[in-house]
Amino acid sequence: MTTMVDARGLSCPQPVIMALDEMKKEDNRELVVLVDTDTSKENVSRAATSQGWQVSEVSEEGGGYRITVRKG
């Protein structure tokens, strides 16, 4: 199951907090996080890695970034 977190327009640490909240849910195995700044992209990626998730893809989308992370 893939969960989408739309954190565009929010400044750090809000995108990180939103992503971490979703990572804590047992049924989430894949998470897509939408952000619109380089700082948020880096911070969300770093937070995911620190929680044992793998950043599988980062792509530019609509003036921002689409970050896909997978558990394990």
N, C-alpha and C positions, 0 to 999 in steps of 0.2 A: 504494500500500500504506500502510495506517495502522498505526502502532505505538502501543501503549498503555504509559505509564509510570505506575505507581501509587506515588506518593511520599507518600501519606497517612500521618500519624503520624511523619513524619521532620522534623527541624528543619533549617533552612538551615545550611550550604550543600548538604546532601545532595540535595534535590530538583533543584537547579540542576545539580549534577554528573551526576546520572542523566539529566536531559534533554539536557545537552550531549553526553554519551557517545552517546546515540541519534542526535543530530543529525549526528554525525561519520560515521555509517554511510551508505555510498553509496546504498543502495536505499531509504532513507527519504525520502519526499516530504511526508508528513503525520504529525504526532505529536500524540497526546492525552496530556496530563499531568494527573493527578489530585493535588491538594494540599488541605490542610485549614486553611491559615492565610493571612491577607491578605499577610503578609510573603513567604511562598513564592510566592503568586500574582504579586506584583509582581516578585520577583527572577527567576522563571522567564520571565516575559514580557519583562523587560529583557534577559536573557541571550539569548533567542531572537532578538530584534531586533538585538542586537549581532553575531549570527552570520549576519545576512542573511535570517532567516526572518521571516515575517509572522504576527502574532497575528490569526487570523481569527475566533475566538470565545472569549469567557470567560463561562461560565454557572455559577450556583450548583447544586451537586449533592450531596445527602446530607450536608449540614453542611459542605461544602467547596467546591472549585471544579474545574471541568473546563476546561482551557485547550487550545484547538486551534490549532496552529501549522502553517504550510505553508512549504515551501522556495521561495525565490525571491520 
